[in-house]
Amino acid sequence: MNKAALGNLFYQELRKVTERLEQPGLEELYRLMGNIFVEVTQKERLQFTTLFSRIVYVSQTFQLDKRLQLHLHHFRKKAKENFFKTRPY
């Protein structure tokens, strides 16, 4: 799948999440973000064990803005914290 088609696919998924809910579900947005980073790194020969490592790799490879990196990691951490707070383990 080419980059434009993939970008459109993820955009449509994001629209579905936001249209379906009055307030987008944190878990769904976290999952979508994870899927985006998995797709971007899928052809790499490296093994990524965490979403953190995928975000760092993509950030360095595509030279993402430092503020965007900060926001991505902040969302990743807060969503994960919230996810584990609401799950009885």
C-alpha positions, 0 to 999 in steps of 0.5 A, spaced: 500 500 500 502 506 498 504 512 503 498 516 501 493 510 501 495 508 508 495 515 510 488 516 508 486 509 511 489 511 518 485 518 517 478 514 516 480 510 522 481 516 526 474 519 523 470 513 525 473 513 532 471 521 533 465 520 530 462 514 533 464 517 540 462 524 543 469 524 546 474 519 543 476 513 547 483 513 549 484 506 548 481 506 541 486 512 540 492 509 543 491 502 539 490 507 532 497 510 534 500 503 535 497 501 529 500 507 525 507 506 528 507 498 527 505 500 519 511 505 519 516 500 521 513 493 519 519 493 513 525 494 518 529 489 520 529 491 527 525 488 532 521 493 536 519 490 543 515 496 545 511 502 542 516 507 545 522 504 541 518 504 535 516 512 536 523 513 537 526 510 531 520 513 527 522 520 530 529 519 528 528 516 521 523 521 519 526 527 523 520 529 527 519 535 530 521 535 538 515 538 540 511 532 536 515 527 539 514 530 546 506 530 545 507 522 542 510 520 548 506 524 553 500 521 550 503 514 550 504 514 557 498 517 559 494 513 555 497 507 558 497 509 565 489 510 564 488 503 561 492 500 567 488 504 572 481 501 569 483 494 568 483 490 574 489 486 574 
